[in-house]
Amino acid sequence: MLQESVSVTSGLILPAVEAAIFVHNLNHYFGTDAPKKQVLFDINLEIQASSLPSQLC
């Protein structure tokens, strides 16, 4: 998925880069019946390919 936005850092406009790994709005619960226990709340993560070892890409 290619991001359509740009990042702004210290007044410089940088082009958006496609993330190698991305997670958006992750929630996780333990249990199958009520009451379930929520342990992760709206987790967002993006890892760029340049941050990964070359064996993984």
Backbone torsions as a table, in degrees:
resi	resn	phi	psi	omega
1	MET	NA	124.9	-179.8
2	LEU	-91.9	128.4	177.7
3	GLN	-73.3	142.5	179.9
4	GLU	-100.9	-4.8	-178.2
5	SER	-94.2	174.6	175.2
6	VAL	-121.0	155.5	177.0
7	SER	-99.8	140.7	178.0
8	VAL	-117.6	120.4	179.7
9	THR	-133.2	122.5	178.2
10	SER	51.9	37.7	177.8
11	GLY	81.7	-4.3	178.7
12	LEU	-93.9	137.0	177.2
13	ILE	-98.3	120.3	-178.0
14	LEU	-107.7	144.0	178.7
15	PRO	-69.2	149.6	177.4
16	ALA	-68.4	145.1	-177.9
17	VAL	-122.8	140.5	178.8
18	GLU	-72.2	131.4	178.9
19	ALA	-79.6	140.4	176.3
20	ALA	-75.4	-37.1	177.7
21	ILE	-131.7	130.5	176.9
22	PHE	-143.6	143.0	177.1
23	VAL	-134.4	130.7	178.7
24	HIS	-129.1	129.8	175.2
25	ASN	56.0	47.2	178.8
26	LEU	-78.1	129.3	173.8
27	ASN	-127.4	144.4	177.9
28	HIS	-139.2	141.0	-178.9
29	TYR	-125.6	147.6	169.4
30	PHE	-104.7	139.8	179.3
31	GLY	104.0	151.0	-179.9
32	THR	-110.7	-23.9	178.8
33	ASP	-111.0	162.6	176.6
34	ALA	-67.5	140.8	-3.3
35	PRO	-87.7	131.4	173.6
36	LYS	-83.2	152.4	179.8
37	LYS	-109.5	114.2	177.3
38	GLN	-81.4	128.3	-177.9
39	VAL	-116.8	-19.5	174.5
40	LEU	-123.7	134.4	-175.2
41	PHE	-124.8	109.5	172.8
42	ASP	46.8	55.5	179.7
43	ILE	-80.3	133.1	175.8
44	ASN	-123.2	134.2	-177.7
45	LEU	-148.7	134.3	173.3
46	GLU	-136.0	127.2	178.9
47	ILE	-120.7	124.6	-180.0
48	GLN	-79.3	149.3	-179.9
49	ALA	-57.4	-34.1	-179.1
50	SER	-67.7	-14.3	179.0
51	SER	-90.2	-7.6	-176.6
52	LEU	-100.7	150.1	172.9
53	PRO	-61.6	146.6	-174.7
54	SER	-61.8	-22.5	179.0
55	GLN	-67.7	-22.0	-178.3
56	LEU	-90.5	-16.1	-176.1
57	CYS	-95.6	NA	NA
